Amino acid sequence: MELNTRLDKPLIAKSRREEICHIFGEYYDPERWNDWRWQMRHRLTKLEHFQPLLQLTPAEERGLEKARDKFAVAVTPHFAELIEPDNPLCPIRLQVVPREEELVTSPGDMIDPCGEDDDSVVPGLIHRYPDRVLLLALDSCAAYCRYCTRSRLVSQGEMYPLTRRIDAMIAYLQEHTEVRDVLISGGDPLLMSDEVLDKLLGRLRAIEHIEFVRIGSRVPSFLPQRITPQLAAVLRKHRVWLSLHFCHGRELTPEVAKACDLLADGGIPLGSQTVLLKGVNDSENALKNLFHGLLKLRVRPYYLYQCDPVAGTAHLRTSVRTGIDLISKLRGHTTGYAVPTYVMDAPGGGGKVPILPETLLAYENGKTTVRNWEGKLYTYIDPVELG
Ligand SMILES: *Cc1c(COP(=O)(O)O)cnc(C)c1O
């Protein structure tokens, strides 16, 4: 029987969760809260949803009124609970609540900064590097990151459903025997049902030359309730690697820890990708907290991205200098596993380029001079050819 959780009289909210449920005229019910489909049906998507919950600034109000025509707004109740109600600089809030600055285009901004549309070989398949492809599964996500590199596609309803594109993608992959690695991203692939995901992975796994399959997803951060033993079993069955997306240590809640445990215990190797964002994680402390927190959850920080120059994201981007300085404060100063590779997706389709602090000072006549993490200089002499 359907439990009646509708509000029949006004309630005084005692917790953040109750406040969020009240926006939708419902009581808080832990069982429903923990159901990922309930979370998806109760996402905050418009001004009226945010008004009772947050002390909105005028810039946010205008963002919620206007920016959502350009790029959809959605925040899961789980993620909304993490937002500080009266701090407009809250690092969780900056990631998902739009501001009117999104309507501003700055020099160098692009609609498709990574040049993916140019490298698209069949709809939804991007083949840029020799041995690996990017497969765009869905065009929706659990929540929308305001700095999304694919905002031109995601949430726009322009991508054909997977069922109409899949045969052409599989045919391309069967023909291209040089492809050994498929990265499934989107939109968020983990929003597919277990059955659809199982089928897609099964078709990819049936192609002999594909030896490595990974999924990029922010579901563990936005919607940890989606990570169920059944889902972990599907991923394990097809020997999938997961690249998760986290930007701030505060995202690592008990629910997220449970989800990561389920995945790690289920045999899924876990990496994470972080976008460097102004006011969110552009400090040594913020990055250390996040990366150390991830290691505790058995998630290996993989990439730290310089934020792509997507139109309307200048207010969230840092300079490259900031990124270099931050990575030099981590490398050597903490566990190597906790330091991701800082990369830039070269604007215009150049692909990922690592950006490294200068450690190689000179290399002449077989003599290498390097600078260590403390700033001290050392010399290495190349072996002399014997005989
Ligand atoms: C990021 C990306 C990949 C995967 O790159 P790795 O460095 O192997 O993680 C593949 N194709 C495209 C188009 C990409 O953007």
The ligand as an SDF file (V2000), in Angstrom:
LIG
                    3D

 15 15  0  0  0  0  0  0  0  0999 V2000
   39.2670   12.3070  -21.3720 C   0  0  0  0  0  0  0  0  0  0  0  0
   38.9820   11.6480  -22.6400 C   0  0  0  0  0  0  0  0  0  0  0  0
   39.3600   10.3140  -22.8500 C   0  0  0  0  0  0  0  0  0  0  0  0
   40.0870    9.5060  -21.8060 C   0  0  0  0  0  0  0  0  0  0  0  0
   41.3450   10.0460  -21.5410 O   0  0  0  0  0  0  0  0  0  0  0  0
   42.3110    9.3890  -20.4350 P   0  0  0  0  0  0  0  0  0  0  0  0
   43.4870   10.3140  -20.3650 O   0  0  0  0  0  0  0  0  0  0  0  0
   42.6610    8.0200  -20.9180 O   0  0  0  0  0  0  0  0  0  0  0  0
   41.5620    9.3420  -19.1540 O   0  0  0  0  0  0  0  0  0  0  0  0
   39.0590    9.7530  -24.0730 C   0  0  0  0  0  0  0  0  0  0  0  0
   38.4430   10.4670  -25.0550 N   0  0  0  0  0  0  0  0  0  0  0  0
   38.1000   11.7520  -24.8820 C   0  0  0  0  0  0  0  0  0  0  0  0
   37.4580   12.4770  -26.0070 C   0  0  0  0  0  0  0  0  0  0  0  0
   38.3430   12.3800  -23.6670 C   0  0  0  0  0  0  0  0  0  0  0  0
   37.9700   13.6580  -23.4950 O   0  0  0  0  0  0  0  0  0  0  0  0
  1  2  1  0
  2  3  1  0
  2 14  2  0
  3  4  1  0
  3 10  2  0
  4  5  1  0
  5  6  1  0
  6  7  2  0
  6  8  1  0
  6  9  1  0
 10 11  1  0
 11 12  2  0
 12 13  1  0
 12 14  1  0
 14 15  1  0
M  END
$$$$
